[in-house]
Amino acid sequence: RVRWRRRVNGVYYRWALRARNQQPPFHGALLVIEQTAGQPARLPAADQRSGSLPPTRLHRATCSVVILTKNEESRIGRCLSSGTLADEVVVVDGKSEDRTVEICRQHGARVIQRAFSGSFAEERNAGLEAATGEWVLQLDADDLVTPEMRQAVDAILRTDDGRYDMYKFRRQSVFLGHRLAYGAWTHFVPHFIRRATVRYIGRVHEYPDGTLAVFHGPRC
């Protein structure tokens, strides 16, 4: 493992380049950006000399949401209602036998029905192939996107400079109506990705292959 420390736009970060047990979490070495303790999170980072945000693109990058479903009628409506940051929603449905497809179409989602292949990477990649956005946020049917998360994603879409292929964000787990605050239940997931350059690998614990950055603060 190689570590080094660097100041980026006025904020100190620890960087680590590592692989784990011959099967690293993101195919090859992993580039991780972790904020040093005691420094405030910023997204995007402010330019300390001018106090301004990174240059805004002339046009906001487009974003698709891709959701995997199978018999999710009791949960998919809330997920779709929370994902309003997207220019389009693509649902990859594993031949649901309930009202999942009907509910998705009522929310304006484009539904692709296909029998589950046995590989979650293949299902997520099918969603990437069907999507048209420059960026894709991959969700599960029981995920909810918070207003803070939408704001953070919008900031990336407006300032994207092509340096990163994907971002991982903190997911907040909820059990029986209570937020889980300890252990591994509050974790980062790398599911906000650049569609043209990233594909998933791994049948069950699938992960995307690309250059990674981390944003802190808002949670999905």
Backbone hydrogen bonds in HBPLUS format (Angstrom, degrees):
<---DONOR---> <-ACCEPTOR-->    atom                        ^
c    i                          cat <-CA-CA->   ^        H-A-AA   ^      H-
h    n   atom  resd res      DA  || num        DHA   H-A  angle D-A-AA Bond
n    s   type  num  typ     dist DA aas  dist angle  dist       angle   num
A0002-VAL N   A0017-LEU O   3.17 MM  15  5.25 167.0  2.19 145.5 149.3     1
A0017-LEU N   A0002-VAL O   2.92 MM  15  5.25 156.9  1.97 151.4 158.1     2
A0004-TRP N   A0015-TRP O   3.12 MM  11  5.37 152.3  2.20 142.1 146.2     3
A0015-TRP N   A0004-TRP O   2.81 MM  11  5.37 169.9  1.82 175.5 174.7     4
A0006-ARG N   A0013-TYR O   3.08 MM   7  5.57 161.4  2.11 153.8 159.7     5
A0013-TYR N   A0006-ARG O   2.90 MM   7  5.57 165.6  1.92 157.2 161.1     6
A0008-VAL N   A0011-VAL O   2.78 MM   3  5.26 172.5  1.79 151.4 148.9     7
A0011-VAL N   A0008-VAL O   2.99 MM   3  5.26 166.7  2.01 116.2 120.5     8
A0036-THR N   A0012-TYR O   3.26 MM  24  5.90 170.3  2.27 146.5 144.1     9
A0014-ARG N   A0034-GLU O   2.86 MM  20  5.32 168.9  1.88 164.0 165.7    10
A0034-GLU N   A0014-ARG O   3.10 MM  20  5.32 165.5  2.12 158.7 161.5    11
A0032-VAL N   A0016-ALA O   3.40 MM  16  5.62 154.4  2.47 151.1 157.4    12
A0030-LEU N   A0018-ARG O   3.04 MM  12  5.50 148.6  2.14 140.3 149.4    13
A0023-GLN N   A0020-ARG O   2.87 MM   3  5.73 153.5  1.94 134.0 137.6    14
A0039-GLN N   A0036-THR O   3.27 MM   3  6.05 158.3  2.32 141.7 142.6    15
A0047-ASP N   A0052-SER O   2.76 MM   5  5.38 176.4  1.77 166.3 167.3    16
A0051-GLY N   A0047-ASP O   2.53 MM   4  5.17 144.5  1.65 159.8 171.2    17
A0057-ARG N   A0158-ARG O   2.64 MM 101  5.50 167.1  1.66 158.7 163.5    18
A0061-ALA N   A0157-LEU O   2.98 MM  96  4.84 174.3  1.98 133.6 131.7    19
A0134-GLU N   A0062-THR O   3.10 MM  72  5.21 119.1  2.49 102.2 114.7    20
A0135-TRP N   A0062-THR O   3.00 MM  73  6.29 156.3  2.06 147.3 155.0    21
A0087-ASP N   A0063-CYS O   2.70 MM  24  5.51 164.5  1.72 157.5 162.1    22
A0064-SER N   A0135-TRP O   2.83 MM  71  6.28 158.3  1.87 154.1 159.7    23
A0137-LEU N   A0064-SER O   2.86 MM  73  6.35 157.1  1.91 157.9 164.7    24
A0065-VAL N   A0088-GLU O   2.98 MM  23  6.43 155.5  2.04 150.3 157.9    25
A0090-VAL N   A0065-VAL O   2.77 MM  25  6.14 167.1  1.79 168.0 172.6    26
A0066-VAL N   A0137-LEU O   3.02 MM  71  6.25 158.4  2.07 141.0 146.8    27
A0139-LEU N   A0066-VAL O   2.82 MM  73  6.12 167.8  1.83 165.8 168.6    28
A0067-ILE N   A0090-VAL O   2.96 MM  23  6.45 153.7  2.03 154.5 162.5    29
A0092-VAL N   A0067-ILE O   2.87 MM  25  6.17 158.9  1.91 156.5 163.7    30
A0069-THR N   A0092-VAL O   3.03 MM  23  6.26 160.0  2.07 147.2 147.3    31
A0094-GLY N   A0069-THR O   2.90 MM  25  6.21 164.3  1.92 153.1 156.5    32
A0075-ARG N   A0072-GLU O   3.00 MM   3  5.56 156.2  2.06 118.5 125.7    33
A0076-ILE N   A0072-GLU O   2.89 MM   4  5.62 164.3  1.92 179.2 175.3    34
A0079-CYS N   A0075-ARG O   3.42 MM   4  6.72 162.8  2.45 151.9 156.8    35
A0080-LEU N   A0076-ILE O   2.95 MM   4  6.15 166.0  1.97 156.7 159.7    36
A0081-SER N   A0077-GLY O   3.01 MM   4  6.17 155.4  2.07 146.8 153.7    37
A0082-SER N   A0078-ARG O   3.10 MM   4  6.25 140.3  2.26 142.3 151.6    38
A0082-SER N   A0079-CYS O   3.21 MM   3  5.30 130.0  2.48  96.3 109.1    39
A0083-GLY N   A0079-CYS O   3.25 MM   4  6.43 132.2  2.49 142.9 154.8    40
A0110-ARG N   A0089-VAL O   2.90 MM  21  6.23 169.5  1.91 164.6 162.3    41
A0091-VAL N   A0110-ARG O   2.83 MM  19  6.11 166.7  1.85 157.9 161.5    42
A0112-ILE N   A0091-VAL O   2.77 MM  21  6.08 168.6  1.78 174.6 176.3    43
A0093-ASP N   A0112-ILE O   2.80 MM  19  5.98 156.4  1.86 152.6 160.5    44
A0114-ARG N   A0093-ASP O   2.98 MM  21  6.30 161.7  2.01 167.2 172.0    45
A0103-ILE N   A0099-ARG O   2.94 MM   4  6.14 166.1  1.96 164.2 167.2    46
A0104-CYS N   A0100-THR O   2.98 MM   4  6.21 160.3  2.02 153.4 159.2    47
A0105-ARG N   A0101-VAL O   3.01 MM   4  6.24 162.9  2.04 153.4 157.1    48
A0106-GLN N   A0102-GLU O   3.00 MM   4  6.23 145.8  2.12 143.8 153.7    49
A0107-HIS N   A0103-ILE O   3.18 MM   4  6.47 135.7  2.39 141.4 152.0    50
A0107-HIS N   A0104-CYS O   3.11 MM   3  5.24 133.6  2.33  97.9 110.3    51
A0109-ALA N   A0104-CYS O   3.02 MM   5  5.35 157.7  2.07 151.4 144.4    52
A0108-GLY N   A0105-ARG O   3.02 MM   3  4.94 160.0  2.06 103.7 107.9    53
A0123-GLU N   A0119-SER O   3.24 MM   4  6.60 151.8  2.32 142.8 150.4    54
A0120-PHE N   A0203-ARG O   2.65 MM  83  5.36 164.1  1.68 153.4 147.5    55
A0124-ARG N   A0120-PHE O   2.97 MM   4  6.20 163.0  2.00 150.6 154.5    56
A0125-ASN N   A0121-ALA O   2.87 MM   4  6.04 156.8  1.92 149.2 156.5    57
A0126-ALA N   A0122-GLU O   2.89 MM   4  6.05 142.1  2.03 139.3 149.3    58
A0127-GLY N   A0123-GLU O   3.17 MM   4  6.51 148.1  2.28 141.6 149.3    59
A0128-LEU N   A0124-ARG O   3.01 MM   4  6.40 148.0  2.12 143.2 152.4    60
A0129-GLU N   A0125-ASN O   2.92 MM   4  6.19 154.8  1.99 148.5 154.4    61
A0130-ALA N   A0126-ALA O   3.13 MM   4  6.33 144.4  2.26 139.1 148.2    62
A0131-ALA N   A0127-GLY O   2.94 MM   4  6.05 137.8  2.13 143.6 154.8    63
A0195-ARG N   A0134-GLU O   2.99 MM  61  5.70 150.5  2.08 136.6 145.2    64
A0136-VAL N   A0193-ILE O   2.78 MM  57  5.36 157.8  1.83 157.1 164.6    65
A0193-ILE N   A0136-VAL O   2.89 MM  57  5.36 159.3  1.93 156.1 154.7    66
A0138-GLN N   A0191-HIS O   2.85 MM  53  5.18 166.4  1.87 157.2 160.8    67
A0143-ASP N   A0140-ASP O   3.04 MM   3  5.39 165.6  2.06 118.9 120.2    68
A0149-MET N   A0146-THR O   3.08 MM   3  5.09 118.9  2.47  96.5 111.4    69
A0150-ARG N   A0146-THR O   3.00 MM   4  6.37 157.2  2.06 153.8 160.0    70
A0151-GLN N   A0147-PRO O   3.02 MM   4  6.26 156.1  2.07 147.3 153.4    71
A0152-ALA N   A0148-GLU O   3.02 MM   4  6.25 155.0  2.08 144.1 150.7    72
A0153-VAL N   A0149-MET O   2.93 MM   4  6.17 164.5  1.96 155.7 159.2    73
A0154-ASP N   A0150-ARG O   2.94 MM   4  6.09 160.2  1.98 147.6 153.5    74
A0155-ALA N   A0151-GLN O   3.05 MM   4  6.29 149.0  2.15 142.9 150.7    75
A0156-ILE N   A0152-ALA O   3.19 MM   4  6.56 151.7  2.28 145.8 152.6    76
A0157-LEU N   A0153-VAL O   2.98 MM   4  6.29 161.1  2.01 154.9 160.1    77
A0158-ARG N   A0154-ASP O   3.05 MM   4  6.23 140.3  2.21 143.1 152.9    78
A0159-THR N   A0155-ALA O   3.16 MM   4  6.26 125.9  2.47 137.2 149.8    79
A0159-THR N   A0156-ILE O   3.19 MM   3  5.22 141.6  2.35  98.6 109.3    80
A0160-ASP N   A0156-ILE O   2.88 MM   4  5.48 113.3  2.34 153.7 161.1    81
A0165-ASP N   A0211-THR O   2.93 MM  46  5.01 147.4  2.04 132.2 142.7    82
A0194-ARG N   A0165-ASP O   2.65 MM  29  5.12 153.0  1.72 168.2 162.0    83
A0166-MET N   A0211-THR O   3.12 MM  45  6.30 138.5  2.30 165.5 160.8    84
A0213-ALA N   A0166-MET O   2.96 MM  47  6.37 139.0  2.13 143.8 156.6    85
A0167-TYR N   A0192-PHE O   2.77 MM  25  5.29 158.4  1.82 157.6 165.2    86
A0192-PHE N   A0167-TYR O   3.41 MM  25  5.29 153.9  2.49 165.4 161.8    87
A0168-LYS N   A0213-ALA O   2.91 MM  45  6.50 147.2  2.02 153.0 163.5    88
A0215-PHE N   A0168-LYS O   3.38 MM  47  6.70 163.5  2.41 166.0 168.1    89
A0169-PHE N   A0189-VAL O   3.01 MM  20  5.57 149.9  2.11 145.6 140.8    90
A0189-VAL N   A0169-PHE O   2.87 MM  20  5.57 155.5  1.93 152.0 154.9    91
A0220-CYS N   A0170-ARG O   3.06 MM  50  6.54 151.7  2.15 151.8 160.0    92
A0171-ARG N   A0187-HIS O   2.67 MM  16  5.56 172.2  1.68 170.4 167.6    93
A0180-LEU N   A0173-SER O   2.95 MM   7  5.70 171.2  1.96 153.1 154.0    94
A0175-PHE N   A0178-HIS O   2.81 MM   3  5.25 160.9  1.84 152.9 151.2    95
A0178-HIS N   A0175-PHE O   2.99 MM   3  5.25 163.4  2.02 112.3 117.7    96
A0197-THR N   A0194-ARG O   3.33 MM   3  5.93 147.1  2.45 114.2 121.9    97
A0209-ASP N   A0199-ARG O   3.11 MM  10  5.92 147.6  2.21 148.8 155.2    98
A0201-ILE N   A0207-TYR O   2.96 MM   6  5.67 157.7  2.01 150.2 154.2    99
A0207-TYR N   A0201-ILE O   2.95 MM   6  5.67 156.6  2.00 158.8 165.6   100
